Amino acid sequence: MEFEGSNHGGRTWRSFEFRFKAQHDDRIWRHVAPWFDRFKAGLQLAFNGPQTTVIPRVAALLIQRNPDVMALFRGDPFPDRPPAMVRMPVHRFSFTDLATCSRTGNFWRKEHLGDYALPIYLNERGHLDQGPLEGAR
């Protein structure tokens, strides 16, 4: 699961990059035991448990540009203007074989499985809302 934002009405999406989690098929993430990223681990626990409001709340805080939440990600994919919507796609990652990695440079096969929850967006009145994107600005 990851967070993707758009400030172009959902026509283009940019990822909020985690510091220690695979998101790109051509990169191996850094992880050094015994340390682990508590934010990512907490999201993983929330994702694997019953549906919770934690993940949509993080999406809402990304739209609101909460500095504490923004600092949990590698960087800001929206330096020009904040996103008006954030979606939460879910992917399955599996290792490629050595021949595929050598040929393409991809360590992972990334398969889109769906969305964790409905997108969070700013409605016409500028208030946060959650649901299908037809009411988004």
Beta strands, then each sheet from edge to edge (+ up, - down):
strand 1: 3-6
strand 2: 14-16
strand 3: 85-87
strand 4: 89-95
strand 5: 108-115
strand 6: 120-122
strand 7: 128-130
sheet 1: 2+ 1- 3+ 6- 7+
sheet 2: 4+ 5-
end
